[in-house]
């Protein structure tokens, strides 16, 4: 199978799966509509928005993906309660911090940046090479750490495990 065909088939199946999950009731008409919407979305994206898409299909081991999503959901809830507590106590000073990631592949790096942005109280402002610029809640004293580094390091460790497994295979 050619690389372009593999790209379209993989993403059509993934988008159709999301379509079916969002409709709650799997049936043939929902499946057909999902395939149609997926194909139209991919054609529009690859022909109009990004005429020369990168034809690489990234894969993650399902266990790594489940661990990443579980850690992300837990981190979102914990950070949400911490952010609420800081706002209620009027401890809402913010600062921009740099985090130098050690992830080499682009997909895990983007997933790390998205995890930071999805976590309440933090926003990824920009990425420079492998550095994240993060706006976050922080103590008023600039000498004190903001406390975001352990959570980001945990997500990075989870995403790195996939890379270690790929190298061994």
DAKA-V462452 format. One record per helix or strand of 3 or more residues. SS is the DSSP state (hx for helix, st for strand). FROM is the first residue (numbers start at 1). TO is the last residue. Records with the same first field share a line. If there is no record, write none. Layout:
SS->FROM-TO  FROM-TO
This chain:
hx->3-23  28-49  62-88  106-118  149-168
st->94-100  122-128  131-137
